[in-house]
């Protein structure tokens, strides 16, 4: 693209559509084949009074199969939902708009989206579906939930329903796209009434959402004795478990077949048919995969709070300003410190780029393992957005994107703690 020539931008102000009856029927039947090809159970309770009425439906997110469960669980109701722009690119914007889908950039404040959500529940009288974690779970457990959910519910003034799904992550985790067709169990029930959206505080509503959004897919698999004996079930596990639990080395982990091992110290583990880890020799440091992941996060948290955390890497940058295509921008430098995240690029649309996301302003980060859907780049990448563009950064260093995601959230948590402490100190001094 020549210097100063800007591509078109996605129109977030465009009003959403209500999916027609035939489109709703088509979506419903599209969702059935995958669910019929595996054991599937839905516990739908307390929904009788809400059928045929608008409500906000919150769903945990593990894979694309979540959409099939949602379409079945909402019982043929007209549905509007949110999808990020890469999804619009994959399936085309005209089709997505026809289906009632609203476009979104991840982890960017979007007041227009909130207005359009209000339009859907008030004017279109549809069910509005939201995946509040805004990304696939990395370790089969609850991801970050923004506290602004409480304020959103009070603004929408409609009942809140939760669909909590078990089995989608262990069947097809984000770091291993082999669909093992394991069983799925889902439960759907209301957690906040329309009247309570008026009487409860935003904090109380948020706490109720968090309480009803807790899940652990590996514990569910173990406790229900779900056997997944796929011979490549551990492929890609090193992308999540990037730090050796024995020697502490980062970037030396590998996985293939049913095994995970460290190239630095030689320690090796087997991923069992019940989704647990077992050391082939010596102590099993973490048999529960989320426990290993939580330990990694704790290590990142310590680095941030003692001031030693620093990340820098040369990245290949692509932009996604609209729903049409990725634009190759060349090389850049991605830097992250406890103060925030910075991207510098030699040339974006013909001009040098410098973007900063301050610690308080970026609460999470979207990551993709071995992403191949762009035009020129592939591999592990992170997606950082501003209101009118998204920067997809393909890393040079291996197995760093999970740590980047953990660090982004922990940097934000720490900045909020510091800001709150300063606010309290100022109040005491006044």
Secondary structure as UniProt FT lines:
FT   TURN            3..4
FT   TURN            12..13
FT   HELIX           21..36
FT   STRAND          40..44
FT   TURN            48..52
FT   STRAND          56..59
FT   HELIX           65..73
FT   TURN            74..76
FT   STRAND          79..84
FT   HELIX           85..91
FT   HELIX           93..98
FT   TURN            99..100
FT   STRAND          101..104
FT   TURN            106..107
FT   HELIX           111..119
FT   HELIX           120..124
FT   STRAND          127..130
FT   TURN            132..133
FT   HELIX           148..156
FT   STRAND          160..166
FT   HELIX           168..171
FT   TURN            174..175
FT   STRAND          184..192
FT   TURN            194..195
FT   HELIX           196..199
FT   HELIX           202..211
FT   TURN            212..213
FT   HELIX           217..223
FT   TURN            224..225
FT   TURN            231..236
FT   HELIX           237..240
FT   TURN            245..247
FT   STRAND          253..256
FT   TURN            257..258
FT   STRAND          259..262
FT   TURN            263..265
FT   STRAND          268..271
FT   TURN            273..274
FT   STRAND          277..279
FT   HELIX           289..305
FT   TURN            306..307
FT   STRAND          310..319
FT   STRAND          327..337
FT   TURN            338..339
FT   STRAND          340..348
FT   TURN            349..350
FT   STRAND          351..358
FT   TURN            359..361
FT   STRAND          366..371
FT   STRAND          379..386
FT   TURN            387..388
FT   STRAND          389..395
FT   HELIX           401..429
//
